[in-house]
């Protein structure tokens, strides 16, 4: 039996889709293994009258697990 796990985390902000698991570093874009923490840090936020870190986007976190016998 083998297992395969796929994960994606993206946001829709200003009618554009952004991959939240890509870290923009000096060498361009590369995938990082910090998962949910990295994705949440990269979400678009702005201050409002009631909340200083209000989300400005909709995000989707997906896990797909495949089991093969």
C-alpha positions as CSV (number, residue, x, y, z in Angstrom):
1,X,0.0,0.0,0.0
2,X,1.3,3.4,-0.9
3,X,-0.1,6.9,-0.1
4,X,0.3,10.1,-2.0
5,X,-0.7,13.5,-0.5
6,X,-1.3,16.7,-2.5
7,X,-1.9,20.1,-1.0
8,X,-2.8,23.5,-2.4
9,X,-3.5,26.8,-0.7
10,X,-4.5,29.8,-2.8
11,X,-6.5,33.0,-2.4
12,X,-8.7,35.0,-4.7
13,X,-8.0,38.7,-4.3
14,X,-9.0,41.5,-6.7
15,X,-10.2,38.9,-9.2
16,X,-6.7,37.3,-9.3
17,X,-5.5,33.9,-8.0
18,X,-2.4,33.8,-5.8
19,X,-0.6,30.6,-4.7
20,X,0.0,31.1,-1.0
21,X,2.6,28.3,-0.8
22,X,5.1,30.1,-3.0
23,X,7.7,32.1,-1.2
24,X,9.0,35.0,-3.3
25,X,12.7,35.1,-2.5
26,X,15.8,36.6,-4.1
27,X,16.0,33.7,-6.6
28,X,12.5,34.1,-7.9
29,X,9.6,31.9,-6.7
30,X,10.1,28.6,-4.9
31,X,7.9,26.2,-3.0
32,X,8.3,26.2,0.8
33,X,7.4,23.5,3.3
34,X,5.9,25.8,5.9
35,X,2.3,25.1,4.7
36,X,-0.6,26.8,6.6
37,X,1.6,29.2,8.5
38,X,3.3,30.5,5.3
39,X,0.0,30.7,3.4
40,X,-1.7,32.6,6.2
41,X,1.2,35.1,6.4
42,X,0.9,35.8,2.7
43,X,-2.9,36.5,2.6
44,X,-4.0,40.0,1.7
45,X,-5.1,42.0,4.8
46,X,-5.9,45.6,5.6
47,X,-7.1,47.6,8.5
48,X,-10.8,48.4,9.0
49,X,-12.7,50.4,11.6
50,X,-13.4,47.2,13.6
51,X,-10.4,44.9,12.8
52,X,-6.8,45.9,12.2
53,X,-6.0,42.7,10.2
54,X,-9.2,42.1,8.2
55,X,-8.9,39.6,5.3
56,X,-9.3,41.1,1.9
57,X,-9.5,37.8,0.1
58,X,-11.2,34.3,0.0
59,X,-8.8,31.4,0.5
60,X,-9.0,27.7,-0.4
61,X,-7.0,25.0,1.3
62,X,-7.2,21.6,-0.3
63,X,-5.7,18.2,0.7
64,X,-6.1,15.2,-1.7
65,X,-4.9,11.8,-0.4
66,X,-4.6,8.8,-2.8
67,X,-4.2,5.3,-1.5
68,X,-2.8,2.7,-4.0
69,X,-2.8,-1.0,-3.4
